[in-house]
Amino acid sequence: MRKATLSISFLLWTVALLAQTTVRLEISSLPSYRPAGAAIYVAGSFNGWNPRDEKYKFQLKESGIYSLDLKLDKGLYEYKITRGSWDKVECKKGGAGIENRVLKVESDVTVKLDIEEWADRFPAKPRVSTASRNVHIIDTAFLIPQLKRVRRIWIYLPEEYNSSTKSFPVMYMQDGQNIFDDATSFSGEWGVDEFLDTTQAKKCIVVAIDHGGGKRLNEYNPYDNDRYGKGEGDRYVDFLVNTLKPFIDRRYRTLPKKENTFIAGSSMGGLISLYAILKYPDVFGVSGVFSPAFWISGTKIFDDIKSKGEKVKGRIYFYGGKLEGETMVPDMLKAFDTMAAVSKAKMETVIRDDGKHNEPTWRKEFPLFYKWINLQTP
């Protein structure tokens, strides 16, 4: 029986491999200046946007052409070309940034690429902070004992916090660099502070935790991955619940019960925000799951929904865009349906035809999520 199982597994793996298409990326032209022997990589929705993934490194052929063969399932992907980091990403002549390249895979294809310039060729302009006066840094090196690392932690306190004795709900958000301040963001901020400063909806405290840079894919993934290594998401969520939340509840006037404790994030942050409410349904009452990177978890997140979803009686908001890749919407709908089959959680799924995988899109969607929370508040 064991041999039969192994044979079937091997057959399924072989069929899946044969079903993939070959995409050859060839760089037709490069800027006149580039460091001698510089390595060139592709980073995209097919590799977690890792700018220095050795498995996605171009090879310099004898002909002088850089090329890279990818094995991809049919579908829609976004990507950019880098020299190993995001400060060395491709850009337009003159230094202006470019939109993500879009790749639609239907059959074997060769894609010719022209690289106009590299971002590090242009002096970085001083970036002015856009954070409102209600945003503060709790600590630039807050200890995460579960991971033996430190991290910057931000907090937004509503305008009336200091002029009243009111207590407030708390939202915990991932990728803190991108939540409040354009000066620290990679490609624009969510504008959460600007929205909360002006909305008439019930206000909340927002705690934003910076991601771990090169450790982001591990910290936000609860599951081990052959390509990206050991998943640390379980311990990261333990940090939120057992270390950070008690600290916030002690130091600030919060409404600590689950119906007033929210968690939200995008991409890998969306994955970990869903996992958090599955693992701690008595701590988190709302999860905002934006453009979740379910692809990195395989079937494991769906298995966890099946086994843990019954205890979730809070609220979950799913957002995804059709321009984020062929699997984004189907995976989200699968998560919704799987949860609906086992849980009485209140859920909402929002799908945008023009939705992209970037901060400007999430900035536009956040107010709708927040208003939904308030409409659903018991």
Buried (B, 14 or more C-beta within 10 A) or exposed (E): EEEEEEEEEEEEEEEEEEEBBEBEBBBEEBEEEBEEEEBBBBBBBBBBBBBBBEEBBBEBEEEEEBBBEBEBBEBBBBBBBBBBBBEBBBBEEEBEEBEBBBBEBEEEBEBEBEBBBBBBEEEEEEEEEBBBEBBEEBEEEBEBEBBEBBBBBBBBBBEEBEEEEEBBBBBBBBBBBBBBBBEBBBEBBBBBBBBBBEEEBEBBBBBBBBBBEEBBBBBBBBBEBEEBEEBBBBBBBBBBBBBBBEBBBEEBEBBBEBBBBBBBBBBBBBBBBBBBBBBBBBBBBBBBBBBBBBBBBEEBBBEBBBEBBBBBBBBBBBBBBBBBBBBBBEBBBBBBEBBEEBBEBEBBBBBBEEBBBBBEBBBEBBBEBBBBBBEBBE
